[in-house]
Amino acid sequence: MSTRQRWGIAALLLAMILIIATFPMRLALAWSGATDAGVSAREVRGSVWAGELVEARLGALPLGTVRASLSPLALLGGDTELAFSRTDERLGALAGRLHGSNPRGVSDVNGTTSMSGGLGMIPVDTIRFEGATLRFDGAGKCTSASGRIQLAVTAPIAGLDLSRGLSGPLKCANGRAQAALASQSGMERLTLSFDGNGAYRAQFAINVDRDPAMAAALAMLGFKAGSGGFVLATTGRF
């Protein structure tokens, strides 16, 4: 190989590196399937290796402004893996990885975000992720789920203080992701299940322990008496 050929190959490699290094994150997200996985943002800045998603959302969950980068190893394998992180004094820290390929979803998510609109009639304010992984196949069925989540209910329900939240593990059950959550006292329980398209079912049960005043207050809020206490069931979409 001549010196001219070696210089030509070196120049071509350098040009390819420069193109890849400066490839816009906006175009990469459009081509990667991240939109199909539920990612949106008011504005996308920077390159695939050092991007920023302004006012990003994952479905109905607001993520705020996050730093983001695509995994080169995943791209070489034909997959899409987007690492994101947020360090915000007001919103708190949030980090994880988004997978736009099949199975799509998120992995290793830690941190807190607000829940826009709560869970229908259940006034959930925030959701905290602890090593959470949720992956779904092309049909929206749960393929893997692990870690824990914690839901905080800041609005009072019949005088109950649930600001410390209800927490529990994530798992797959009957093709859906499921979390069986309980308060610290165990008197309040919330079972939440959802599919890869964001359609959820939630059942909130409260043991009134034969308190007629509490039972009456819950009945006025739409809770129904059942074997496990008073239950409020709701459905919707994230």
N, C-alpha and C positions, 0 to 999 in steps of 0.2 A: 504494500500500500504506500502510495507516494505521500509526501508531506502535504501536498495540496488536498488530497483526499482526506487525510486525517483532520486537517483544518476545516474542511467542509462538513465532516461528520460532527466535529466539536461545535461548530457554529449552529448546525441543525439541532443538536441536543440542547444547547443553550437557549435557542429560540423556543423549543418545546417547553423547557423549564419555566421560561419567562411567561409563556402563554398560560400554562397551568397555574403558576403562582399568582397571576393577576386575573384569573378567570372570575367574573362577577358572581357573587353569592346569589344574587337575584335570579340569574339564569340557571344556576346549578339547582336551586330549589324548585324552579319550574320544571326542570327535566328529571329530577330525582324521584318524584313521587311523594315528596313531603307534603304537598297540598292535599293529596289523596289521604294522607295520614292525619289530616286535620290541622296542619300548621298554617297560620296566616300572620301577616304583620302589616302595619300601616306603611312601613318603609323598610327596605333591605339595603344595607350598605356593605361596602368592602368586598374582599375576595373570598374564595371558598376556604382559605386557610385562616383568615382573620376577618370574619364578617360580624355584622351587628344587625339584629332584628329589633326594630323599634315598635313598641307596643304589640309584642307578639302574643298570639293566642294558640292554645292547643284545644281545638273544639271551642267550648264555651269557657274554658279555664284561661283567665288572663295571666300571662307569664311576665308581663312588663317588658322592659328593654333588656335583651340578653345578648351576650357574646356567643358566637357560634362558629364552628369549623367542621368541615367534612373530613372523614377518615380516609386517607389515601389507600390504606390496605383494603378497606371495605370496597372502595371504588374499583380496585384492581380485580376483586372477586365478583364484580357485577352487582354489589349491594350498596345500599345507601345508609350511612350512619352519621348522624349529625350530633356532635357534642355541643351542649349549651350550658351556660352558667350565668348567674345573676348575683351581683353583690350590691344590694340596695339597703341603705340604713332604714328606710321607711317600710319597704316590703319584706325585707329579710333575704337570706341567701336561698338560692335554688339552683340545682345542677342535675344533669342527667344526660342520657343519650336517646335520640329519636331514631327509629328505624323505619324507613319508607318502603323497604322491600318486604317480600313475603317471608316469614311472618312480620307484619308491621306492628308498630307500637312504641313503647318506651322501655328503658332499662336503667337500673342503678339511679333512680330518681330520689333525691334528698332535698328537703326544704318545704317551704310553705307557699301556698297561693290562695287567693280568695276564690269563692265559688259564686259566680254570677247567677243570681236567681235562686240559689239554694237548691233544695230538692223538692220542688213543688211547694206543698203546704208545710214541709219541714224546713224551718229557717236555719239551714247550715250556713255558717259565715265563711269559714276557711277549711282547707284540707291540707294536712301535713303528710308528706311522704317520707318513709324511712326505708331506704334501700328497695324501693318499689320497682318491680318489673311486670309489665303487662304486654303480651304479644298476641296478635290475632291473625288468622289466616285470611285468604282472599274472600271467604264467605262470611267473615266477621265472627268466627268462632274462636274462643279462647284456646290458645295452644300452650301458654305458660303464664303463671302468675305467682309472684312471691314478694316477700317484704311485708310491710305494714303501712296502714294509713290511719290518720286520726282526724275526725271531723269535730269542729268546734261549733256549738250552738250558742250564740251570744244572746239572742232574743229569748226572754223568759217564756217558758211553757207551763202554764198553770202554777207559777211560782217556783218551778224547779230551776236550780242553778246548774247548767250543763256547760259552763264556760271552760271547764277543764277537759271537755271533749269526750268522745267515745272512740275507742281504738280497737284494732284487731288485725289479724293477718289476711293477706290476699291469697286466693286460690282459684283454680278453674273448677267449675261445677256445671255439668250438663251443657257444655259448650259456651258458658258465659263466665266472665270474671265475677268473683263474689268476695265480699268482705263481711264477716260477721263481727260487728262492733259492739262493745259494751262500755258503760261508764265505770268509774272506779268502784262504785258501790255495787254494780251488777244489777241494779234495779231498773236500769234503762238499757235497752238493746235495740240496735238498728242493723237490719240485714239489707245490704245493698248489692245488687247484681246488675251487670250491664254487658252489652256485646260490643263488637268492634266498630259498630256504626254509631255508638253513643246512646243507644236506647237503654234506659235504666228502669229498674223496679226497686222501690224502697219500702221497707216495712219497719215502722218504729213502734216498739212495744214498751209500755211503762207499767211496772208493778205498783199499784196504788196501796198495797198492803192494808186493804179494808178501810181506807180513808174515804168516807162518803163525800167530803168537800172536794177532795182531789178528783174523785171519780166524776163528780158533777162538772167540775171545771174542764176536765179532759173531754167529756161528752160534748160540751159546748164548742170545743175546738175541732170536732169531727172525729174524735177517737171512738172506736167501737169496742165494747166489752168482749173479751175472749178468754180462752183458757190460760193464756200467758199474761193476763193483765189487759190494759186498754191499748188497742192497736190502731195505728194510722197508716194506711197503705197509699202509695202514690206512684205514678209512672211519669216518664218524661224523656227528654233527650238532652244530653250535655251540650 
